[in-house]
């Protein structure tokens, strides 16, 4: 085994878990899950069968990653945040054929206790604030808070809020890395050196 697993964790046959990943207390990884290298699955994490997780993903305690949720590399899932996979669930109606795909792109952060309603895409390096409810797609580098979530600003790859309007044409530097960001209407891009 090229990954670490606590004795209380369950990893079903068929699950693929990359090197140097860690599966902590009482976690359960289903047999169809695909998990990359260097990941950390905290206490009481559940990972469904139809789930893909990239490299260096951190999933904190009490998070369930249900079928049809896909996390790219370097995603952070805060404690007790919630994914869904059916938009209109009913206990008495079977809706397993209606699961909606949710995609969380590279480097995004999902704050503690936030809820991601199924069927959305969260852009690269976006930051979802603690307790927010996401019910629509989120742009790359967007800073989202509230219920339902609204964009209140832009966040750098490093995780610092940028001094930019929500829309327009402007540039800003990350105060920690001096990387330059360019805003064009409502799309923010990192300027490559």
TAQUIBEL-V208490 format. One record per backbone hydrogen bond with DSSP energy under -0.5 kcal/mol. CO is the residue of the C=O (numbers start at 1). NH is the residue of the N-H. Records with the same first field share a line. If there is no record, write none. Layout:
BEGIN
CO: NH  NH
END
This chain:
BEGIN
2: 20
4: 23
6: 9
10: 12  29
12: 15
15: 17
16: 35
18: 21
19: 38
21: 4
22: 24  41
23: 6
24: 27
25: 44
27: 10
28: 30  47
29: 12
30: 33
33: 16
34: 53
35: 18
36: 18  39
37: 56
39: 22
40: 42  59
41: 24
42: 45
43: 62
45: 28
46: 65
47: 30
48: 51
49: 51
50: 68
51: 34
52: 71
53: 36
54: 36  57
55: 74
57: 40  59
58: 60  77
59: 42
60: 63
61: 80
63: 46  65
64: 66  83
65: 48
66: 69
68: 102
69: 52
70: 72  104
71: 54
72: 75
73: 107
75: 58
76: 78  110
77: 60
78: 81
79: 113
82: 116
85: 100
90: 93
93: 90  95
95: 98
96: 99
102: 70
103: 105  122
104: 72
105: 108
106: 125
108: 76
109: 111  128
110: 78
111: 114
112: 131
114: 82
115: 117  134
116: 84
117: 120
120: 103
121: 123  138
122: 105
123: 126
124: 141
126: 109
127: 129  144
128: 111
129: 132
132: 115  134
133: 135  149
134: 117
138: 123
139: 142
141: 155
142: 127  144
143: 152  153
144: 129
145: 150
146: 133
150: 145
153: 143
154: 162
156: 159
160: 156
162: 154  164
168: 185
170: 183
172: 181
174: 178
179: 174
180: 191
181: 172
182: 184  189
183: 170
184: 186  187
185: 168
187: 184
189: 182  191
190: 192
END
